Every structure is written in C-alpha cells, then in structure tokens.
C-alpha cells in the first residue's frame, strides 16, 4: 500500500492552490469504498495543515456517472464551505452538485481519481500555467461556429457550436460557487443540439476500451461499434443517452494518459467528446449519464483555421 506522504504534493496543490482552502473553513471530503482510502486521507491531511476543519464521509457507490446521490448526501453538501468529491462515479453533472454551486459552495469533482494523479500526473501541475493554456485556447475558439475534428485513426466529425457558452476548467476555484474537476485543465462546451455529424473514433474510453467507432447523425450517436458495455449503458437511459453532449480540449501539460477519463481528458493536445447530459453547459438534455471519450492526437479546425494538428497546438 502506497504511503499517504507520497500523495501530499498533489493534495497540497489541490487544497492550497486549486481550492484556496482557508483556516476554519469546513471541508467535506466525500468518498466511497471503491476508492483508495489514502486519497481522502491525503486531502484531509493537507486541509489540517492550513488549519481547516475537514470531514471524511463515505457514501454508497453510485452505479453510473451523473446519477443523483441519496437525499441525505445532497443535504450534507449544503453544510460545508468547500467539498472534494473523491468518488468512484462522477457527481459533476447532477442537480445536487449544481444546487451546491448555486448556494455558493465551491468544490472539486474527482471521479475515480488515481493515486498517479497525485504523485506524478495532473495534480502536480502549475495551475497558473494550466489557466493560461485554457484562456489561450478559449480566446481562439469561443467565437467559432463550426469545428472540424479529424484523426489518423479515422475520426471525421463536424460540430456546429455557438448556442452554448464555453467553460474553462482552470483548476483555480477560489470564489463562492466555483466548481470544476481536479485534476483540471480543459475548455469545453456543448455542441448545438442536433447539429453534429460524422465519424468518431475514440482512442481511449476508460473502462469501455479503446478504438471505439461511433457514427453520429444529427447530433446523436446512431451506431456504436467496439464496446457492448458502452452501448448497454447508453441504452439504459434512453434516446438522450446518445446525445452529443460536449466537446472539450485538454490543456494540462502534466496530465497523463493513464486510463482514467478524469485525467485523460485533460492531457495537453487531446480532444474529448461526451455522450448524454449537457445541462452543465446550458443545454436541456438531463439524463443520468455523461460519458467522455478521448481522441489522443486530433487535428482540430475552428471555422477552417487550425488550432491543433496531430495533437500539437498551433495557436
């Protein structure tokens, strides 16, 4: 078992630099039995170093990302100043999380975060650099209307955008209601509803596997080849599980492709596409599912101008 001390560089970064936790703030560290216990303990130790008041709370593991937690957990969130969701499934795209943000509670979602993120990966980044990268890409892409994504593996996808805002997950969450992932480092939006078309080849899709082919027509994934479990999970929530929910661009130079979507989608030079819920970006598709898949070395054009070529930024 890895020693907690080896995680402290990453946990200190998360607590001090990313969340700006202050003396006497009450901090909820929400976790479950499917997560390494050292992660919650490292976060607690870093909170105690700044004389905050952390509590580790275990919840029942959720079955799927974006599934709503139990009512008692939802109420508990409202009793804290800051939260870390170090859980095995994502709470990012839930009403419970959105309501906590609206109430002014700042927090970070860390679904299935790995120990490697703390020791050598995305949580060891200089988040001033990550923020600068996010802002640089956002400036170039936020006014675009058409995105084209291709890859040598066969992706050829066109997304119409502009109906929804671009968000930056910079990793610096110091103000009331601030929220994002940790590790952080992406800029993202929802494509216009019903206006995505083409072929998507996902290089890395976490537990669902690699080299998954998705045929997209009028904003929906009409065919999924290469992962029966992915198709089953999408079908379980109905038609809108197939909605093209997000386009995101990785901006964290320390993030690693380690088989964990939370970290993989932040890798500098990658692009990710998500299926399912798009409410966090201003959309209306509210299903208990949000699944991101990674294009490792994409070429990305915005209004026919290159922003990324074969995984290298050219802005």
Residue frames relative to the residue before (quaternion, step in Angstrom):
aa qw qx qy qz dx dy dz
X 1.0000 0.0000 0.0000 0.0000 0.00 0.00 0.00
X 0.4402 -0.7099 0.4845 0.2601 3.57 -0.79 1.03
X 0.4855 -0.6801 0.4747 0.2766 3.56 -1.03 0.83
X 0.5898 -0.6007 0.4149 0.3452 3.55 -1.06 0.83
X 0.6061 0.5995 -0.3568 0.3820 3.58 0.99 -0.81
X 0.6377 0.5444 -0.3326 0.4316 3.58 1.10 -0.63
X 0.6653 0.4915 -0.2968 0.4772 3.57 1.25 -0.33
X 0.5005 0.7245 -0.3978 0.2577 3.57 1.22 -0.42
X 0.5788 0.5709 -0.3959 0.4270 3.63 1.00 -0.62
X 0.7093 0.4480 -0.2551 0.4806 3.56 0.89 -0.93
X 0.6796 0.4851 -0.3055 0.4577 3.59 0.93 -0.82
X 0.6085 0.5294 -0.3505 0.4759 3.60 1.06 -0.67
X 0.6360 0.5269 -0.3206 0.4639 3.57 0.97 -0.86
X 0.6656 0.5099 -0.2964 0.4573 3.57 0.93 -0.92
X 0.7220 0.4589 -0.2466 0.4553 3.57 0.84 -1.01
X 0.7721 0.3817 -0.1929 0.4701 3.58 0.76 -1.07
X 0.7918 0.3458 -0.1804 0.4700 3.58 0.59 -1.13
X 0.7268 0.4360 -0.2567 0.4645 3.58 0.89 -0.88
X 0.8060 0.2785 -0.1368 0.5040 3.58 0.71 -1.05
X 0.3014 -0.7827 0.4999 0.2160 3.60 1.17 -0.37
X 0.1498 0.8215 -0.5346 0.1297 3.58 1.01 0.80
X 0.1874 -0.8120 0.5504 0.0512 3.55 -0.86 1.03
X 0.7040 -0.4520 0.3520 0.4196 3.52 -1.34 0.34
X 0.8535 0.1596 -0.1684 0.4666 3.54 -1.09 0.95
X 0.4671 0.6392 -0.4822 0.3753 3.62 1.17 0.15
X 0.3773 -0.7048 0.5586 0.2211 3.55 -1.09 0.79
X 0.0931 -0.8237 0.5588 -0.0234 3.55 -0.64 1.19
X 0.2211 -0.7583 0.6033 0.1098 3.56 -0.86 1.05
X 0.0719 -0.7545 0.6517 0.0288 3.56 -0.83 1.03
X 0.0833 -0.8293 0.5524 -0.0139 3.54 -0.11 1.36
X 0.0878 0.8005 -0.5823 0.1112 3.57 -0.75 1.05
X 0.2158 -0.7605 0.5864 0.1767 3.58 -1.28 -0.16
X 0.7220 -0.4936 0.2917 0.3874 3.54 -1.31 0.31
X 0.6358 0.5440 -0.3309 0.4362 3.60 1.22 -0.32
X 0.6356 0.5155 -0.3202 0.4773 3.58 1.30 -0.01
X 0.5534 -0.5837 0.4578 0.3788 3.62 -1.11 0.57
X 0.4560 -0.7245 0.4422 0.2678 3.58 -0.68 1.07
X 0.5566 0.6198 -0.3970 0.3853 3.61 1.17 -0.45
X 0.5944 0.5851 -0.3749 0.4047 3.60 1.10 -0.61
X 0.6857 0.4582 -0.2842 0.4890 3.60 0.80 -0.95
X 0.6576 0.5149 -0.3148 0.4510 3.59 0.97 -0.81
X 0.6390 0.5145 -0.3304 0.4666 3.60 1.02 -0.74
X 0.6444 0.5076 -0.3194 0.4744 3.59 0.97 -0.82
X 0.6369 0.5203 -0.3254 0.4667 3.58 0.99 -0.80
X 0.6577 0.5166 -0.3126 0.4504 3.57 0.90 -0.92
X 0.6601 0.4971 -0.3099 0.4703 3.59 0.97 -0.81
X 0.6251 0.5257 -0.3350 0.4697 3.60 1.07 -0.67
X 0.6566 0.5135 -0.3099 0.4573 3.57 0.96 -0.84
X 0.5984 0.5783 -0.3560 0.4251 3.60 1.11 -0.64
X 0.7336 0.3507 -0.2265 0.5362 3.60 1.12 -0.58
X 0.5092 -0.6983 0.3766 0.3335 3.58 1.33 0.42
X 0.3348 0.6955 -0.5428 0.3312 3.53 1.03 0.90
X 0.4286 -0.6909 0.5279 0.2454 3.57 -1.34 0.09
X 0.0013 -0.8518 0.5226 -0.0349 3.59 0.20 1.28
X 0.1095 -0.7503 0.6468 0.0820 3.54 -1.25 0.62
X 0.2406 -0.7279 0.6217 0.1603 3.56 -1.00 0.87
X 0.0250 -0.7966 0.6032 -0.0321 3.57 -0.76 1.10
X 0.2508 -0.7617 0.5821 0.1341 3.57 -0.89 0.99
X 0.1091 -0.7697 0.6265 0.0553 3.56 -1.02 0.89
X 0.5984 -0.5235 0.4425 0.4147 3.56 -1.28 0.21
X 0.5050 -0.6517 0.4577 0.3328 3.62 -0.85 0.86
X 0.4088 -0.6921 0.5395 0.2505 3.56 -1.02 0.82
X 0.5229 -0.6455 0.4610 0.3122 3.56 -1.22 0.45
X 0.8183 0.0791 0.0173 0.5691 3.58 1.07 -0.69
X 0.5810 -0.5425 0.4689 0.3851 3.56 -1.23 0.48
X 0.8234 0.2272 -0.2119 0.4749 3.56 -1.14 0.84
X 0.4343 0.6506 -0.4872 0.3882 3.60 1.23 0.30
X 0.4745 -0.6793 0.4780 0.2914 3.59 -0.95 0.85
X 0.4321 -0.6844 0.5164 0.2798 3.61 -1.00 0.77
X 0.6733 -0.4705 0.3707 0.4334 3.56 -1.29 0.15
X 0.6622 -0.5350 0.3563 0.3851 3.56 -1.21 0.56
X 0.6511 0.5257 -0.3392 0.4298 3.61 0.93 -0.78
X 0.6381 0.5029 -0.3253 0.4838 3.59 1.09 -0.67
X 0.6221 0.5458 -0.3323 0.4525 3.57 1.01 -0.82
X 0.6749 0.4802 -0.2897 0.4796 3.58 0.94 -0.87
X 0.6271 0.5634 -0.3323 0.4229 3.57 1.00 -0.83
X 0.5933 0.5923 -0.3633 0.4063 3.60 1.00 -0.80
X 0.6819 0.5332 -0.2816 0.4139 3.56 1.01 -0.87
X 0.6305 0.5659 -0.3242 0.4209 3.59 1.26 -0.21
X 0.6936 0.4767 -0.2509 0.4783 3.60 1.29 -0.06
X 0.5059 -0.6280 0.5041 0.3091 3.52 -1.36 0.31
X 0.7868 0.0991 0.0170 0.6089 3.55 1.11 -0.86
X 0.0443 -0.7944 0.6027 0.0602 3.57 -1.14 0.55
X 0.1486 -0.7097 0.6772 0.1251 3.50 -1.39 0.48
X 0.1747 -0.7722 0.6035 0.0945 3.59 -0.73 1.06
X 0.0390 0.7982 -0.5958 0.0797 3.60 0.05 1.30
X 0.2555 0.7985 -0.4791 0.2599 3.52 0.71 1.24
X 0.5881 -0.6085 0.4047 0.3464 3.56 -1.23 0.39
X 0.7418 0.2273 -0.1749 0.6062 3.60 1.27 -0.31
X 0.5507 -0.6641 0.4110 0.2947 3.54 -1.13 0.70
X 0.2223 -0.7533 0.6088 0.1122 3.52 -1.10 0.90
X 0.3672 0.7795 -0.4578 0.2188 3.59 1.29 -0.05
X 0.7989 0.2980 -0.1270 0.5068 3.56 0.80 -1.04
X 0.4480 0.6621 -0.4672 0.3776 3.56 0.90 1.03
X 0.5953 -0.5455 0.4447 0.3876 3.56 -1.25 0.44
X 0.6060 0.5772 -0.3540 0.4174 3.58 1.02 -0.78
X 0.6826 0.4677 -0.2871 0.4826 3.57 0.89 -0.90
X 0.6617 0.5085 -0.3205 0.4482 3.59 0.87 -0.90
X 0.6531 0.5060 -0.3184 0.4648 3.59 1.00 -0.75
X 0.6141 0.5306 -0.3467 0.4702 3.60 1.06 -0.67
X 0.6483 0.5074 -0.3153 0.4720 3.58 0.99 -0.82
X 0.6511 0.5147 -0.3137 0.4613 3.58 0.96 -0.85
X 0.6647 0.5015 -0.2914 0.4710 3.57 1.15 -0.64
X 0.5939 -0.6178 0.3430 0.3846 3.58 1.28 0.04
X 0.5002 0.6372 -0.4360 0.3920 3.57 1.27 0.13
X 0.2425 -0.7794 0.5599 0.1426 3.57 -0.78 0.97
X 0.1091 0.8333 -0.5308 0.1092 3.54 -1.00 0.70
X 0.3155 -0.7266 0.5867 0.1684 3.48 -1.42 0.20
X 0.2538 -0.7347 0.6126 0.1432 3.52 -1.07 0.86
X 0.0355 -0.8153 0.5759 -0.0490 3.57 -0.78 1.10
X 0.0425 0.8632 -0.5029 0.0134 3.61 0.83 0.94
X 0.8574 -0.0437 -0.0307 0.5118 3.52 -0.84 1.15
X 0.1785 0.7992 -0.5507 0.1617 3.58 1.07 0.69
X 0.3278 -0.7592 0.5381 0.1630 3.55 -1.01 0.89
X 0.6341 -0.5285 0.4063 0.3918 3.55 -1.22 0.47
X 0.6031 0.5826 -0.3546 0.4136 3.60 1.06 -0.72
X 0.5899 0.5761 -0.3718 0.4265 3.59 1.10 -0.58
X 0.6850 0.4744 -0.2650 0.4852 3.57 1.10 -0.73
X 0.7482 0.4450 -0.2268 0.4367 3.57 0.94 -0.86
X 0.8426 0.0144 0.0345 0.5372 3.61 0.98 -0.76
X 0.6674 0.5482 -0.2815 0.4181 3.58 1.25 -0.19
X 0.8879 -0.1385 0.0763 0.4319 3.50 -1.24 -0.69
X 0.6594 0.5064 -0.3214 0.4533 3.60 1.12 -0.47
X 0.6158 0.5196 -0.3606 0.4698 3.60 1.25 0.02
X 0.4455 0.7232 -0.4319 0.3032 3.60 1.29 0.02
X 0.4452 -0.5863 0.5908 0.3301 3.50 -1.39 0.31
X 0.2713 -0.8236 0.4747 0.1508 3.58 -0.24 1.23
X 0.5019 0.5856 -0.4515 0.4487 3.58 1.21 0.05
X 0.6437 0.4923 -0.3097 0.4974 3.59 1.10 -0.71
X 0.6280 0.5300 -0.3331 0.4624 3.58 0.96 -0.84
X 0.6518 0.5152 -0.3078 0.4637 3.59 0.93 -0.91
X 0.6457 0.5187 -0.3152 0.4634 3.58 0.96 -0.86
X 0.6485 0.5133 -0.3153 0.4654 3.59 0.98 -0.82
X 0.6461 0.5220 -0.3152 0.4590 3.57 0.94 -0.90
X 0.6823 0.4894 -0.2877 0.4605 3.56 0.89 -0.94
X 0.6404 0.5360 -0.3256 0.4433 3.58 1.02 -0.77
X 0.6863 0.4559 -0.2835 0.4907 3.58 0.90 -0.90
X 0.6395 0.5448 -0.3300 0.4305 3.56 0.95 -0.85
X 0.6308 0.5449 -0.3255 0.4464 3.56 1.02 -0.80
X 0.7049 0.4728 -0.2599 0.4605 3.58 1.01 -0.82
X 0.7921 0.3761 -0.1587 0.4538 3.58 1.03 -0.77
X 0.5846 0.6659 -0.3639 0.2871 3.59 1.08 -0.64
X 0.7220 0.4044 -0.2576 0.4988 3.62 1.15 -0.39
X 0.4433 0.7032 -0.4498 0.3267 3.58 1.28 0.07
X 0.3217 -0.7468 0.5544 0.1771 3.54 -1.28 0.48
X 0.7923 0.1600 -0.0775 0.5837 3.59 1.13 -0.62
X 0.1058 -0.7705 0.6267 0.0499 3.56 -0.94 0.96
X 0.1118 -0.7573 0.6406 0.0605 3.54 -1.10 0.84
X 0.0643 -0.7908 0.6086 -0.0007 3.56 -0.82 1.05
X 0.0420 0.7763 -0.6272 0.0462 3.55 -0.86 1.01
X 0.0321 -0.7760 0.6274 0.0554 3.54 -1.32 0.25
X 0.6194 -0.5569 0.4059 0.3761 3.54 -1.25 0.43
X 0.6256 0.5424 -0.3333 0.4510 3.59 1.24 -0.36
X 0.6965 -0.5140 0.2621 0.4267 3.58 1.26 -0.03
X 0.4279 0.6808 -0.4855 0.3431 3.60 1.20 0.08
X 0.1424 0.7433 -0.6455 0.1022 3.55 -1.04 0.87
X 0.1858 0.8200 -0.4880 0.2343 3.51 0.27 1.39
X 0.1310 -0.7727 0.6182 0.0607 3.55 -1.04 0.89
X 0.0773 -0.7909 0.6071 -0.0026 3.54 -0.87 1.06
X 0.2463 -0.7137 0.6319 0.1751 3.55 -0.96 0.86
X 0.0363 -0.8115 0.5826 -0.0264 3.57 -0.82 1.00
X 0.4798 0.6903 -0.4769 0.2567 3.55 -1.32 0.08
X 0.6146 0.5628 -0.3550 0.4237 3.60 1.19 -0.38
X 0.7657 0.2820 -0.1408 0.5606 3.57 1.21 -0.52
X 0.5825 -0.6117 0.4207 0.3310 3.54 -1.16 0.65
X 0.4039 -0.6374 0.5888 0.2896 3.53 -1.34 0.39
X 0.1727 -0.7634 0.6150 0.0961 3.55 -1.04 0.84
X 0.2219 -0.7496 0.6059 0.1478 3.55 -1.18 0.61
X 0.1824 -0.7571 0.6216 0.0845 3.55 -0.77 1.10
X 0.0532 -0.8750 0.4811 -0.0123 3.54 0.38 1.32
X 0.4690 -0.6764 0.4465 0.3509 3.57 1.18 -0.51
X 0.6576 0.4392 -0.3167 0.5239 3.59 1.26 0.05
X 0.0630 0.8232 -0.5452 0.1456 3.54 -0.23 1.39
X 0.1497 0.8444 -0.4905 0.1547 3.55 0.44 1.26
X 0.6849 0.4930 -0.2821 0.4564 3.60 1.20 -0.43
X 0.6685 -0.4997 0.3681 0.4098 3.56 -1.24 0.48
X 0.8323 0.2105 -0.1707 0.4836 3.55 -0.88 0.97
X 0.4379 0.6889 -0.4723 0.3325 3.59 1.23 -0.03
X 0.0314 0.7988 -0.5981 0.0567 3.54 -1.07 0.80
X 0.2479 0.7518 -0.5975 0.1279 3.54 -1.21 0.60
X 0.6232 -0.5081 0.4310 0.4094 3.49 -1.37 -0.21
X 0.0356 -0.7207 0.6828 0.1142 3.49 -1.40 0.25
X 0.4015 -0.2408 -0.8510 0.2380 1.57 -1.37 2.08
X 0.2906 -0.7511 0.5743 0.1472 3.54 -1.17 0.71
X 0.4358 0.7121 -0.5049 0.2190 3.49 -1.39 -0.05
X 0.5800 0.5337 -0.4450 0.4251 3.56 0.33 1.25
X 0.1814 -0.7004 0.6624 0.1941 3.49 -1.38 0.21
X 0.0201 0.8408 -0.5299 0.1093 3.55 -0.75 1.05
X 0.0146 -0.7672 0.6408 0.0241 3.52 -1.33 0.41
X 0.4627 -0.6077 0.5406 0.3527 3.53 -1.35 -0.02
X 0.4487 -0.6492 0.5299 0.3106 3.61 -0.95 0.77
X 0.6328 -0.5005 0.4104 0.4251 3.56 -1.22 0.39
X 0.5342 -0.6539 0.4312 0.3180 3.57 -0.87 0.95
X 0.8511 0.1521 -0.1347 0.4841 3.54 -0.89 1.01
X 0.6845 0.5082 -0.2681 0.4487 3.59 1.25 0.13
X 0.5193 0.5753 -0.4549 0.4386 3.58 0.99 0.88
X 0.0463 0.8108 -0.5787 0.0746 3.56 -0.93 0.93
X 0.5754 0.6091 -0.4404 0.3226 3.55 -1.12 0.69
X 0.5704 -0.5595 0.4795 0.3629 3.50 -1.35 -0.44
X 0.1100 -0.7845 0.6099 0.0218 3.54 -0.93 1.00
X 0.0785 -0.7638 0.6396 0.0369 3.56 -0.84 1.03
X 0.1868 -0.7951 0.5717 0.0782 3.56 -0.47 1.23
X 0.3477 -0.7590 0.5190 0.1835 3.57 -0.66 1.15
X 0.7993 0.0653 0.0141 0.5972 3.57 0.98 -0.91
X 0.0803 0.7948 -0.5978 0.0672 3.57 -0.68 1.09
X 0.6624 -0.5615 0.3092 0.3877 3.54 0.72 1.16
X 0.8499 -0.1049 0.0990 0.5068 3.54 -0.91 -0.96
X 0.6102 0.5799 -0.3540 0.4076 3.59 1.22 -0.32
X 0.6045 -0.5928 0.3416 0.4080 3.57 1.24 -0.25
X 0.5335 -0.6253 0.4872 0.2948 3.52 -1.37 -0.23
X 0.8297 0.2378 -0.1704 0.4753 3.54 -1.36 0.33
X 0.2672 0.7570 -0.5323 0.2685 3.54 0.80 1.12
X 0.2423 -0.7901 0.5530 0.1057 3.57 -0.78 1.08
X 0.0486 -0.7917 0.6087 -0.0172 3.55 -0.88 1.04
X 0.2019 -0.7575 0.6113 0.1087 3.56 -0.82 1.04
X 0.1210 -0.8236 0.5541 -0.0001 3.56 -0.64 1.19
X 0.0595 0.7851 -0.6125 0.0705 3.55 -0.89 1.00
X 0.8577 -0.0395 -0.0121 0.5125 3.55 -0.89 1.03
X 0.7695 -0.4337 0.1869 0.4300 3.52 0.88 1.05
X 0.7165 0.3930 -0.2510 0.5188 3.58 1.26 0.14
X 0.4536 -0.6527 0.5360 0.2845 3.54 -1.18 0.67
X 0.1348 -0.8417 0.5195 0.0592 3.59 -0.11 1.26
X 0.7765 0.1102 -0.0997 0.6123 3.59 1.26 -0.32
X 0.0581 -0.7618 0.6446 0.0267 3.56 -1.10 0.82
X 0.0030 -0.8096 0.5850 -0.0478 3.56 -0.65 1.14
X 0.7333 0.4315 -0.3079 0.4257 3.56 -0.91 0.92
X 0.7939 0.1256 -0.0949 0.5873 3.58 1.26 -0.09
X 0.2635 -0.7834 0.5475 0.1311 3.56 -0.27 1.27
X 0.6448 0.5318 -0.3304 0.4385 3.59 1.01 -0.77
X 0.6157 0.5258 -0.3435 0.4759 3.60 1.06 -0.70
X 0.6702 0.4946 -0.3063 0.4608 3.57 0.85 -0.93
X 0.6372 0.5292 -0.3291 0.4535 3.59 0.99 -0.76
X 0.6743 0.4923 -0.3004 0.4612 3.59 0.92 -0.89
X 0.6407 0.5143 -0.3171 0.4737 3.57 1.03 -0.79
X 0.6813 0.4966 -0.2906 0.4524 3.58 0.87 -0.94
X 0.5929 0.6175 -0.3581 0.3728 3.58 1.10 -0.67
X 0.7418 0.3711 -0.2267 0.5105 3.62 1.13 -0.51
X 0.6135 -0.5896 0.3409 0.3997 3.58 1.26 0.15
X 0.8286 -0.2842 0.1802 0.4474 3.52 -1.40 -0.07
X 0.7306 0.4756 -0.2644 0.4125 3.57 0.81 -0.98
X 0.4719 0.6286 -0.4537 0.4199 3.56 1.26 0.09
X 0.6735 0.4900 -0.2781 0.4784 3.57 1.25 -0.43
X 0.4102 0.7205 -0.4605 0.3173 3.57 1.30 0.04
X 0.3761 -0.6777 0.5774 0.2565 3.59 -1.06 0.79
X 0.1534 -0.8863 0.4369 0.0016 3.49 -0.03 1.44
X 0.8268 0.0570 0.0479 0.5575 3.59 1.04 -0.70
X 0.0803 -0.6979 0.7055 0.0932 3.47 -1.38 0.56
X 0.0349 0.8140 -0.5763 0.0631 3.57 -0.73 1.06
X 0.2365 -0.7680 0.5866 0.1013 3.54 -1.20 0.65
X 0.3885 -0.7515 0.4930 0.2034 3.57 -0.71 1.12
X 0.0996 -0.8361 0.5391 -0.0191 3.57 -0.87 1.04
X 0.5896 0.5958 -0.3568 0.4124 3.62 1.25 0.11
X 0.3125 -0.8005 0.4803 0.1754 3.63 -0.37 1.19
X 0.6736 0.4741 -0.3068 0.4768 3.62 1.21 -0.23
X 0.5136 0.6477 -0.4212 0.3733 3.59 1.23 -0.26
X 0.2334 -0.7875 0.5658 0.0724 3.53 -1.12 0.83
X 0.4361 -0.6361 0.5582 0.3058 3.56 -1.21 0.54
X 0.1376 0.8318 -0.5136 0.1592 3.55 0.03 1.33
X 0.6315 -0.5800 0.3283 0.3963 3.58 1.22 0.36
X 0.6277 0.4608 -0.3388 0.5281 3.56 1.29 0.35
X 0.4609 -0.7302 0.4262 0.2698 3.57 -0.44 1.24
X 0.5861 0.5959 -0.3679 0.4075 3.60 0.98 -0.81
X 0.7456 0.3576 -0.2049 0.5236 3.58 0.92 -0.89
X 0.6291 0.5768 -0.3448 0.3907 3.59 0.90 -0.92
X 0.6987 0.4920 -0.2877 0.4325 3.59 0.90 -0.89
X 0.6488 0.5089 -0.3215 0.4655 3.61 1.25 -0.22
X 0.4548 0.7112 -0.4474 0.2951 3.61 1.24 -0.24
X 0.5221 -0.6633 0.4518 0.2886 3.54 -0.84 1.09
X 0.8053 0.2750 -0.2135 0.4799 3.58 -0.81 1.02
X 0.6081 0.5331 -0.3652 0.4612 3.59 1.25 -0.07
X 0.2006 -0.7122 0.6494 0.1756 3.52 -1.42 0.20
X 0.0790 -0.7947 0.5970 0.0757 3.58 -1.07 0.62
X 0.2071 -0.7400 0.6328 0.0952 3.49 -1.27 0.70
X 0.1467 -0.8021 0.5749 0.0685 3.58 -0.97 0.87
X 0.3012 -0.7111 0.6087 0.1817 3.50 -1.32 0.57
X 0.7363 0.4787 -0.3104 0.3638 3.55 -1.24 0.52
X 0.8717 -0.0661 0.0867 0.4778 3.52 -1.00 -1.03
X 0.0347 -0.8101 0.5852 0.0104 3.59 -0.91 0.95
X 0.3129 0.7967 -0.4761 0.2018 3.60 1.27 0.25
X 0.6247 0.5696 -0.3457 0.4073 3.61 1.00 -0.76
X 0.7129 0.4159 -0.2460 0.5083 3.60 1.21 -0.43
X 0.6660 -0.5103 0.2949 0.4573 3.57 1.29 0.16
X 0.5182 0.6567 -0.4056 0.3685 3.58 1.27 0.08
X 0.5011 -0.6734 0.4766 0.2611 3.54 -1.37 0.06
X 0.5378 0.6146 -0.4166 0.3994 3.60 1.24 0.02
X 0.0237 0.8257 -0.5549 0.0984 3.55 -0.21 1.35
X 0.2354 0.7464 -0.5790 0.2284 3.55 0.07 1.35
X 0.5255 -0.6530 0.4378 0.3252 3.63 -1.12 0.55
X 0.6002 0.5187 -0.3630 0.4888 3.54 0.76 1.09
X 0.1773 0.7355 -0.6453 0.1059 3.56 -1.03 0.84
X 0.0424 0.8338 -0.5393 0.1103 3.55 -0.26 1.31
X 0.1820 -0.8048 0.5623 0.0553 3.56 -0.65 1.20
X 0.0661 -0.7751 0.6269 0.0432 3.54 -1.10 0.79
X 0.3974 -0.7706 0.4730 0.1566 3.55 -1.04 0.91
X 0.1726 -0.6963 0.6850 0.1273 3.53 -1.18 0.81
X 0.3498 -0.8179 0.4190 0.1819 3.55 -0.25 1.31
X 0.8108 0.0686 -0.0065 0.5812 3.61 0.91 -0.88
X 0.0491 0.8511 -0.5188 0.0642 3.57 0.51 1.19
X 0.2460 -0.6530 0.6690 0.2560 3.45 -1.47 0.06
X 0.0720 -0.8170 0.5714 -0.0290 3.55 -0.70 1.16
X 0.0433 -0.7743 0.6313 0.0081 3.53 -0.93 1.01
X 0.1553 -0.7559 0.6309 0.0798 3.54 -1.10 0.85
X 0.8130 -0.1095 0.0066 0.5718 3.57 -0.51 1.21
X 0.7023 -0.5157 0.2183 0.4394 3.52 1.01 1.08
X 0.5849 0.5289 -0.3942 0.4720 3.61 1.22 0.40
X 0.4537 -0.7049 0.4771 0.2640 3.58 -0.83 1.01
X 0.1054 -0.7670 0.6301 0.0597 3.55 -1.04 0.90
X 0.7715 0.0672 -0.0227 0.6323 3.57 1.17 -0.71
X 0.0518 -0.7777 0.6259 0.0258 3.56 -1.02 0.85
X 0.8383 -0.1265 0.0317 0.5294 3.56 -0.59 1.21
X 0.7597 -0.4103 0.1955 0.4651 3.56 0.91 0.97
X 0.6549 0.4725 -0.3163 0.4977 3.61 1.25 0.08
X 0.4428 -0.6933 0.5062 0.2588 3.55 -0.88 1.02
X 0.0789 -0.7953 0.6004 0.0270 3.57 -1.04 0.84
X 0.3949 0.7171 -0.4858 0.3063 3.59 1.15 0.56
